[in-house]
Amino acid sequence: MRAMHCTRVAMTAVLLGLPAALAAQQEPAKPAKTSLQEPKEPIPTLTDADRAAAFPTDVEEHAVHDRTVNYFVLFDRLEWQGAGSGGAKLENTSWIGGDINRLWLRAEGGSDDGRVEGALVHALWGRSFSRWWDVVAGVRQDFRPGDPQTWAAVGIQGLAPYWFEVEATGYLGAGRRTHARFEVEYDLLLTNRLVLQPLVELEIYGKDDPERGIGAGLSSIETGLRLRYEVRRELAPYVGVTWDRKLFGTADRARTVGKDVGGARLAFGLRTWF
């Protein structure tokens, strides 16, 4: 076949008036065959000693990181709310423990017109039951308003789809009093450092509590919109607006004693963690 091809090329060259040698040079050359080269130093065969060194059975030689005890302290709100004479508000969440089991501490407080309107703390044991969710149980101690009271607490907290942070807690107190709190917040990244945080919080009580001016049912709602600038990830001043409202029986009791049932306020504060 190659001889026939060369003959055709030569005949074509003659007809075109070209030398046969020149026509033969127009034929594309075939690439030379290459052979794979063996490595200069062959890879040694894997032995049992190599496997034992890579995967030791002694725990002290191969420690796992999920047994490390860590901690986190977050002051989500250290703010001043302006309305009339204004008031301060504090909200702290802390934990210490590992990846699965943790001790959670929550503290909240607020003042209005120079008077402490509310102060409470939680001590909760939390256990992770899925990748993004914890179940928590423990106690809550209220200091204000009214006389101190203690509640048993149980709830869930975690990250819902689309990155909504959810916290739902139920409480059982003396005299079979019941209480439930629901809080949802979201961090919307406008830029790499500018974050807009909307928040909604609801409170529900099972019984009237005249001493603290609380009516049964849906008691109050609070919403907020805070814009913070993260100077560093752990240090972020913010400005925002909040709106809270006492509802139904709780609002009626507030009106009876001449208290405000709620409204909008400007907020200035600092968010920090370590």
Short mmCIF file of the C-alpha atoms (twelve columns), coordinates in Angstrom:
data_MODEL
# 
_entry.id   MODEL 
# 
loop_
_atom_site.group_PDB 
_atom_site.id 
_atom_site.type_symbol 
_atom_site.label_atom_id 
_atom_site.label_alt_id 
_atom_site.label_comp_id 
_atom_site.label_asym_id 
_atom_site.label_seq_id 
_atom_site.Cartn_x 
_atom_site.Cartn_y 
_atom_site.Cartn_z 
_atom_site.pdbx_PDB_model_num 
ATOM 1   C CA . MET A 1   0.000   0.000  0.000   1 
ATOM 2   C CA . ARG A 2   2.858   2.380  0.824   1 
ATOM 3   C CA . ALA A 3   4.479   1.669  -2.541  1 
ATOM 4   C CA . MET A 4   1.228   2.448  -4.367  1 
ATOM 5   C CA . HIS A 5   0.905   5.694  -2.418  1 
ATOM 6   C CA . CYS A 6   4.469   6.749  -3.330  1 
ATOM 7   C CA . THR A 7   3.749   5.919  -6.983  1 
ATOM 8   C CA . ARG A 8   0.649   8.135  -6.978  1 
ATOM 9   C CA . VAL A 9   2.638   10.993 -5.426  1 
ATOM 10  C CA . ALA A 10  5.380   10.661 -8.036  1 
ATOM 11  C CA . MET A 11  2.885   10.593 -10.912 1 
ATOM 12  C CA . THR A 12  1.165   13.681 -9.544  1 
ATOM 13  C CA . ALA A 13  4.527   15.449 -9.318  1 
ATOM 14  C CA . VAL A 14  5.361   14.591 -12.901 1 
ATOM 15  C CA . LEU A 15  2.011   15.898 -14.123 1 
ATOM 16  C CA . LEU A 16  2.533   19.135 -12.166 1 
ATOM 17  C CA . GLY A 17  6.117   19.492 -13.353 1 
ATOM 18  C CA . LEU A 18  7.671   18.967 -9.883  1 
ATOM 19  C CA . PRO A 19  10.554  16.731 -9.049  1 
ATOM 20  C CA . ALA A 20  9.595   13.436 -7.464  1 
ATOM 21  C CA . ALA A 21  11.958  14.042 -4.567  1 
ATOM 22  C CA . LEU A 22  10.227  17.314 -3.724  1 
ATOM 23  C CA . ALA A 23  6.827   15.658 -3.844  1 
ATOM 24  C CA . ALA A 24  8.012   12.913 -1.544  1 
ATOM 25  C CA . GLN A 25  9.077   15.539 0.971   1 
ATOM 26  C CA . GLN A 26  5.475   16.853 1.124   1 
ATOM 27  C CA . GLU A 27  4.333   13.597 2.679   1 
ATOM 28  C CA . PRO A 28  3.873   14.079 6.445   1 
ATOM 29  C CA . ALA A 29  6.382   12.252 8.550   1 
ATOM 30  C CA . LYS A 30  5.151   9.703  11.048  1 
ATOM 31  C CA . PRO A 31  6.038   10.357 14.687  1 
ATOM 32  C CA . ALA A 32  8.748   8.204  16.094  1 
ATOM 33  C CA . LYS A 33  7.754   5.526  18.536  1 
ATOM 34  C CA . THR A 34  8.600   6.242  22.159  1 
ATOM 35  C CA . SER A 35  8.808   3.824  25.010  1 
ATOM 36  C CA . LEU A 36  7.770   4.471  28.629  1 
ATOM 37  C CA . GLN A 37  10.733  4.870  30.907  1 
ATOM 38  C CA . GLU A 38  10.915  3.070  34.195  1 
ATOM 39  C CA . PRO A 39  11.483  5.257  37.320  1 
ATOM 40  C CA . LYS A 40  15.081  5.521  38.410  1 
ATOM 41  C CA . GLU A 41  14.076  4.507  41.959  1 
ATOM 42  C CA . PRO A 42  11.175  1.987  41.969  1 
ATOM 43  C CA . ILE A 43  8.413   2.547  44.573  1 
ATOM 44  C CA . PRO A 44  8.963   0.127  47.458  1 
ATOM 45  C CA . THR A 45  6.298   -2.419 48.323  1 
ATOM 46  C CA . LEU A 46  3.938   -1.386 51.157  1 
ATOM 47  C CA . THR A 47  4.605   -3.422 54.303  1 
ATOM 48  C CA . ASP A 48  2.686   -4.079 57.526  1 
ATOM 49  C CA . ALA A 49  5.144   -1.836 59.374  1 
ATOM 50  C CA . ASP A 50  4.261   1.059  57.047  1 
ATOM 51  C CA . ARG A 51  0.532   0.551  57.704  1 
ATOM 52  C CA . ALA A 52  1.081   0.427  61.473  1 
ATOM 53  C CA . ALA A 53  3.066   3.689  61.374  1 
ATOM 54  C CA . ALA A 54  0.341   5.453  59.346  1 
ATOM 55  C CA . PHE A 55  -2.573  4.207  61.500  1 
ATOM 56  C CA . PRO A 56  -1.371  3.623  65.072  1 
ATOM 57  C CA . THR A 57  -3.698  1.812  67.455  1 
ATOM 58  C CA . ASP A 58  -2.393  3.656  70.527  1 
ATOM 59  C CA . VAL A 59  -4.782  6.578  71.286  1 
ATOM 60  C CA . GLU A 60  -2.036  8.643  72.888  1 
ATOM 61  C CA . GLU A 61  -0.052  8.548  69.664  1 
ATOM 62  C CA . HIS A 62  -3.075  9.367  67.488  1 
ATOM 63  C CA . ALA A 63  -5.254  11.849 69.413  1 
ATOM 64  C CA . VAL A 64  -8.623  12.915 68.003  1 
ATOM 65  C CA . HIS A 65  -9.613  16.584 68.032  1 
ATOM 66  C CA . ASP A 66  -13.284 16.103 69.040  1 
ATOM 67  C CA . ARG A 67  -12.203 15.442 72.651  1 
ATOM 68  C CA . THR A 68  -10.709 18.902 72.994  1 
ATOM 69  C CA . VAL A 69  -12.499 21.235 75.442  1 
ATOM 70  C CA . ASN A 70  -13.186 24.654 73.877  1 
ATOM 71  C CA . TYR A 71  -15.144 27.721 74.920  1 
ATOM 72  C CA . PHE A 72  -16.890 30.679 73.314  1 
ATOM 73  C CA . VAL A 73  -18.242 33.923 74.828  1 
ATOM 74  C CA . LEU A 74  -20.522 36.154 72.744  1 
ATOM 75  C CA . PHE A 75  -22.023 39.501 73.755  1 
ATOM 76  C CA . ASP A 76  -24.583 39.726 70.986  1 
ATOM 77  C CA . ARG A 77  -26.001 42.958 72.389  1 
ATOM 78  C CA . LEU A 78  -24.344 45.645 74.465  1 
ATOM 79  C CA . GLU A 79  -26.551 48.543 73.502  1 
ATOM 80  C CA . TRP A 80  -28.295 51.741 74.421  1 
ATOM 81  C CA . GLN A 81  -31.852 52.208 73.226  1 
ATOM 82  C CA . GLY A 82  -33.107 55.756 72.912  1 
ATOM 83  C CA . ALA A 83  -36.720 56.599 73.704  1 
ATOM 84  C CA . GLY A 84  -37.592 59.196 76.319  1 
ATOM 85  C CA . SER A 85  -34.846 58.813 78.907  1 
ATOM 86  C CA . GLY A 86  -33.659 55.624 77.157  1 
ATOM 87  C CA . GLY A 87  -32.352 52.396 78.564  1 
ATOM 88  C CA . ALA A 88  -29.610 49.779 78.252  1 
ATOM 89  C CA . LYS A 89  -29.835 46.172 77.124  1 
ATOM 90  C CA . LEU A 90  -27.452 43.222 77.448  1 
ATOM 91  C CA . GLU A 91  -27.578 39.757 75.922  1 
ATOM 92  C CA . ASN A 92  -24.806 37.179 76.363  1 
ATOM 93  C CA . THR A 93  -24.426 33.585 75.174  1 
ATOM 94  C CA . SER A 94  -21.475 31.419 76.239  1 
ATOM 95  C CA . TRP A 95  -20.562 27.756 76.038  1 
ATOM 96  C CA . ILE A 96  -17.791 25.416 77.110  1 
ATOM 97  C CA . GLY A 97  -17.293 21.812 76.031  1 
ATOM 98  C CA . GLY A 98  -16.608 19.648 73.000  1 
ATOM 99  C CA . ASP A 99  -18.274 19.014 69.654  1 
ATOM 100 C CA . ILE A 100 -21.139 16.922 71.079  1 
ATOM 101 C CA . ASN A 101 -21.725 17.948 74.715  1 
ATOM 102 C CA . ARG A 102 -21.561 21.530 75.983  1 
ATOM 103 C CA . LEU A 103 -22.550 23.661 78.937  1 
ATOM 104 C CA . TRP A 104 -24.486 26.692 77.698  1 
ATOM 105 C CA . LEU A 105 -24.849 29.903 79.722  1 
ATOM 106 C CA . ARG A 106 -27.237 32.676 78.715  1 
ATOM 107 C CA . ALA A 107 -27.709 36.011 80.436  1 
ATOM 108 C CA . GLU A 108 -30.119 38.843 79.627  1 
ATOM 109 C CA . GLY A 109 -30.884 42.148 81.234  1 
ATOM 110 C CA . GLY A 110 -32.475 45.474 80.474  1 
ATOM 111 C CA . SER A 111 -33.227 48.818 82.068  1 
ATOM 112 C CA . ASP A 112 -35.600 51.631 81.242  1 
ATOM 113 C CA . ASP A 113 -35.605 55.149 82.699  1 
ATOM 114 C CA . GLY A 114 -32.933 54.143 85.200  1 
ATOM 115 C CA . ARG A 115 -34.850 51.107 86.524  1 
ATOM 116 C CA . VAL A 116 -33.941 47.455 85.908  1 
ATOM 117 C CA . GLU A 117 -36.905 45.997 84.024  1 
ATOM 118 C CA . GLY A 118 -35.631 42.469 83.564  1 
ATOM 119 C CA . ALA A 119 -32.707 40.208 84.485  1 
ATOM 120 C CA . LEU A 120 -32.367 36.454 84.038  1 
ATOM 121 C CA . VAL A 121 -29.750 33.740 83.514  1 
ATOM 122 C CA . HIS A 122 -29.791 30.208 82.056  1 
ATOM 123 C CA . ALA A 123 -27.571 27.219 82.795  1 
ATOM 124 C CA . LEU A 124 -28.244 24.527 80.180  1 
ATOM 125 C CA . TRP A 125 -26.640 21.254 79.189  1 
ATOM 126 C CA . GLY A 126 -26.645 20.866 75.412  1 
ATOM 127 C CA . ARG A 127 -26.109 17.823 73.247  1 
ATOM 128 C CA . SER A 128 -25.813 17.833 69.465  1 
ATOM 129 C CA . PHE A 129 -28.309 15.486 67.809  1 
ATOM 130 C CA . SER A 130 -27.597 16.451 64.192  1 
ATOM 131 C CA . ARG A 131 -25.033 18.435 62.246  1 
ATOM 132 C CA . TRP A 132 -26.625 21.839 62.921  1 
ATOM 133 C CA . TRP A 133 -28.909 21.285 65.939  1 
ATOM 134 C CA . ASP A 134 -28.610 20.921 69.729  1 
ATOM 135 C CA . VAL A 135 -31.140 19.904 72.352  1 
ATOM 136 C CA . VAL A 136 -30.722 21.794 75.641  1 
ATOM 137 C CA . ALA A 137 -32.063 21.255 79.158  1 
ATOM 138 C CA . GLY A 138 -31.413 22.936 82.497  1 
ATOM 139 C CA . VAL A 139 -32.629 25.788 84.676  1 
ATOM 140 C CA . ARG A 140 -33.455 29.458 84.311  1 
ATOM 141 C CA . GLN A 141 -33.376 31.966 87.149  1 
ATOM 142 C CA . ASP A 142 -35.360 35.205 86.930  1 
ATOM 143 C CA . PHE A 143 -34.268 38.109 89.163  1 
ATOM 144 C CA . ARG A 144 -36.486 40.866 87.760  1 
ATOM 145 C CA . PRO A 145 -39.308 41.826 87.489  1 
ATOM 146 C CA . GLY A 146 -40.940 40.798 90.753  1 
ATOM 147 C CA . ASP A 147 -39.535 38.309 93.232  1 
ATOM 148 C CA . PRO A 148 -36.920 35.810 92.000  1 
ATOM 149 C CA . GLN A 149 -38.309 32.626 90.491  1 
ATOM 150 C CA . THR A 150 -36.819 29.466 89.028  1 
ATOM 151 C CA . TRP A 151 -37.880 27.565 85.916  1 
ATOM 152 C CA . ALA A 152 -36.982 24.174 84.489  1 
ATOM 153 C CA . ALA A 153 -36.021 24.645 80.832  1 
ATOM 154 C CA . VAL A 154 -35.834 22.423 77.753  1 
ATOM 155 C CA . GLY A 155 -35.509 23.391 74.097  1 
ATOM 156 C CA . ILE A 156 -33.693 23.198 70.806  1 
ATOM 157 C CA . GLN A 157 -31.362 25.591 69.039  1 
ATOM 158 C CA . GLY A 158 -29.514 25.548 65.771  1 
ATOM 159 C CA . LEU A 159 -29.199 26.659 62.195  1 
ATOM 160 C CA . ALA A 160 -32.271 26.241 59.980  1 
ATOM 161 C CA . PRO A 161 -32.132 26.037 56.163  1 
ATOM 162 C CA . TYR A 162 -31.008 29.291 54.509  1 
ATOM 163 C CA . TRP A 163 -28.874 30.098 57.603  1 
ATOM 164 C CA . PHE A 164 -31.605 31.227 59.994  1 
ATOM 165 C CA . GLU A 165 -30.501 30.946 63.628  1 
ATOM 166 C CA . VAL A 166 -33.380 29.498 65.652  1 
ATOM 167 C CA . GLU A 167 -33.823 29.204 69.404  1 
ATOM 168 C CA . ALA A 168 -36.990 27.683 70.930  1 
ATOM 169 C CA . THR A 169 -37.221 27.046 74.679  1 
ATOM 170 C CA . GLY A 170 -40.047 25.898 76.938  1 
ATOM 171 C CA . TYR A 171 -40.204 26.480 80.705  1 
ATOM 172 C CA . LEU A 172 -42.040 24.975 83.665  1 
ATOM 173 C CA . GLY A 173 -42.198 26.946 86.902  1 
ATOM 174 C CA . ALA A 174 -43.786 26.832 90.344  1 
ATOM 175 C CA . GLY A 175 -47.552 26.409 90.437  1 
ATOM 176 C CA . ARG A 176 -47.396 24.647 87.047  1 
ATOM 177 C CA . ARG A 177 -46.706 27.907 85.294  1 
ATOM 178 C CA . THR A 178 -45.565 27.499 81.717  1 
ATOM 179 C CA . HIS A 179 -43.693 29.814 79.408  1 
ATOM 180 C CA . ALA A 180 -42.283 29.530 75.863  1 
ATOM 181 C CA . ARG A 181 -39.835 31.749 73.982  1 
ATOM 182 C CA . PHE A 182 -39.055 31.692 70.259  1 
ATOM 183 C CA . GLU A 183 -36.258 33.675 68.638  1 
ATOM 184 C CA . VAL A 184 -35.155 33.809 64.999  1 
ATOM 185 C CA . GLU A 185 -32.315 35.930 63.613  1 
ATOM 186 C CA . TYR A 186 -30.390 36.111 60.360  1 
ATOM 187 C CA . ASP A 187 -27.060 37.626 59.290  1 
ATOM 188 C CA . LEU A 188 -27.249 39.208 55.838  1 
ATOM 189 C CA . LEU A 189 -23.763 40.012 54.501  1 
ATOM 190 C CA . LEU A 190 -24.005 43.252 52.515  1 
ATOM 191 C CA . THR A 191 -20.207 43.310 52.161  1 
ATOM 192 C CA . ASN A 192 -17.402 41.294 53.695  1 
ATOM 193 C CA . ARG A 193 -17.613 43.436 56.864  1 
ATOM 194 C CA . LEU A 194 -21.031 45.132 56.747  1 
ATOM 195 C CA . VAL A 195 -23.739 42.839 58.167  1 
ATOM 196 C CA . LEU A 196 -27.482 43.477 58.492  1 
ATOM 197 C CA . GLN A 197 -29.145 41.425 61.253  1 
ATOM 198 C CA . PRO A 198 -32.961 41.172 61.475  1 
ATOM 199 C CA . LEU A 199 -34.429 39.540 64.594  1 
ATOM 200 C CA . VAL A 200 -37.864 38.419 65.821  1 
ATOM 201 C CA . GLU A 201 -38.696 37.204 69.344  1 
ATOM 202 C CA . LEU A 202 -42.036 35.965 70.739  1 
ATOM 203 C CA . GLU A 203 -43.092 35.083 74.306  1 
ATOM 204 C CA . ILE A 204 -46.110 32.981 75.361  1 
ATOM 205 C CA . TYR A 205 -47.358 32.315 78.921  1 
ATOM 206 C CA . GLY A 206 -49.745 29.613 80.038  1 
ATOM 207 C CA . LYS A 207 -51.170 31.475 83.060  1 
ATOM 208 C CA . ASP A 208 -51.718 35.024 84.284  1 
ATOM 209 C CA . ASP A 209 -49.002 36.434 86.547  1 
ATOM 210 C CA . PRO A 210 -50.401 39.620 88.150  1 
ATOM 211 C CA . GLU A 211 -47.242 40.284 90.187  1 
ATOM 212 C CA . ARG A 212 -45.199 40.707 86.996  1 
ATOM 213 C CA . GLY A 213 -47.979 42.198 84.905  1 
ATOM 214 C CA . ILE A 214 -48.184 39.215 82.548  1 
ATOM 215 C CA . GLY A 215 -51.359 37.893 80.930  1 
ATOM 216 C CA . ALA A 216 -51.948 34.394 79.595  1 
ATOM 217 C CA . GLY A 217 -51.379 33.697 75.917  1 
ATOM 218 C CA . LEU A 218 -49.165 35.570 73.485  1 
ATOM 219 C CA . SER A 219 -47.535 38.110 75.778  1 
ATOM 220 C CA . SER A 220 -45.058 40.159 73.735  1 
ATOM 221 C CA . ILE A 221 -43.237 40.506 70.453  1 
ATOM 222 C CA . GLU A 222 -39.917 42.177 69.752  1 
ATOM 223 C CA . THR A 223 -38.315 42.849 66.379  1 
ATOM 224 C CA . GLY A 224 -35.082 44.540 65.474  1 
ATOM 225 C CA . LEU A 225 -32.928 45.506 62.527  1 
ATOM 226 C CA . ARG A 226 -29.262 46.152 63.326  1 
ATOM 227 C CA . LEU A 227 -26.505 47.127 60.922  1 
ATOM 228 C CA . ARG A 228 -23.007 46.353 62.190  1 
ATOM 229 C CA . TYR A 229 -19.532 46.957 60.840  1 
ATOM 230 C CA . GLU A 230 -16.954 44.323 61.764  1 
ATOM 231 C CA . VAL A 231 -13.762 46.236 62.472  1 
ATOM 232 C CA . ARG A 232 -12.470 42.804 63.348  1 
ATOM 233 C CA . ARG A 233 -14.566 39.649 63.307  1 
ATOM 234 C CA . GLU A 234 -14.741 39.754 67.094  1 
ATOM 235 C CA . LEU A 235 -15.443 43.513 67.382  1 
ATOM 236 C CA . ALA A 236 -18.387 45.136 65.625  1 
ATOM 237 C CA . PRO A 237 -20.160 48.403 66.532  1 
ATOM 238 C CA . TYR A 238 -23.718 48.671 65.237  1 
ATOM 239 C CA . VAL A 239 -26.698 50.942 64.840  1 
ATOM 240 C CA . GLY A 240 -30.279 49.869 64.418  1 
ATOM 241 C CA . VAL A 241 -33.945 50.237 65.178  1 
ATOM 242 C CA . THR A 242 -36.068 48.038 67.448  1 
ATOM 243 C CA . TRP A 243 -39.798 47.671 67.940  1 
ATOM 244 C CA . ASP A 244 -41.436 45.877 70.851  1 
ATOM 245 C CA . ARG A 245 -45.054 45.496 71.877  1 
ATOM 246 C CA . LYS A 246 -46.952 44.006 74.797  1 
ATOM 247 C CA . LEU A 247 -49.980 42.082 73.570  1 
ATOM 248 C CA . PHE A 248 -53.468 41.097 74.741  1 
ATOM 249 C CA . GLY A 249 -53.733 40.564 78.509  1 
ATOM 250 C CA . THR A 250 -50.201 41.787 79.166  1 
ATOM 251 C CA . ALA A 251 -50.923 45.030 77.294  1 
ATOM 252 C CA . ASP A 252 -54.174 45.531 79.270  1 
ATOM 253 C CA . ARG A 253 -52.298 45.168 82.567  1 
ATOM 254 C CA . ALA A 254 -49.655 47.671 81.425  1 
ATOM 255 C CA . ARG A 255 -52.293 50.246 80.500  1 
ATOM 256 C CA . THR A 256 -54.011 49.780 83.852  1 
ATOM 257 C CA . VAL A 257 -50.886 50.875 85.755  1 
ATOM 258 C CA . GLY A 258 -50.026 53.622 83.263  1 
ATOM 259 C CA . LYS A 259 -47.114 51.904 81.552  1 
ATOM 260 C CA . ASP A 260 -46.220 52.127 77.880  1 
ATOM 261 C CA . VAL A 261 -47.181 49.053 75.858  1 
ATOM 262 C CA . GLY A 262 -44.281 49.444 73.433  1 
ATOM 263 C CA . GLY A 263 -42.954 51.304 70.452  1 
ATOM 264 C CA . ALA A 264 -39.946 51.923 68.218  1 
ATOM 265 C CA . ARG A 265 -36.483 52.867 69.444  1 
ATOM 266 C CA . LEU A 266 -33.116 53.687 67.977  1 
ATOM 267 C CA . ALA A 267 -30.312 51.418 69.163  1 
ATOM 268 C CA . PHE A 268 -26.555 51.921 69.349  1 
ATOM 269 C CA . GLY A 269 -24.268 49.191 70.569  1 
ATOM 270 C CA . LEU A 270 -21.373 46.826 70.292  1 
ATOM 271 C CA . ARG A 271 -21.197 43.149 69.393  1 
ATOM 272 C CA . THR A 272 -18.096 41.301 70.565  1 
ATOM 273 C CA . TRP A 273 -16.896 37.747 71.202  1 
ATOM 274 C CA . PHE A 274 -13.816 35.863 72.333  1 
# 
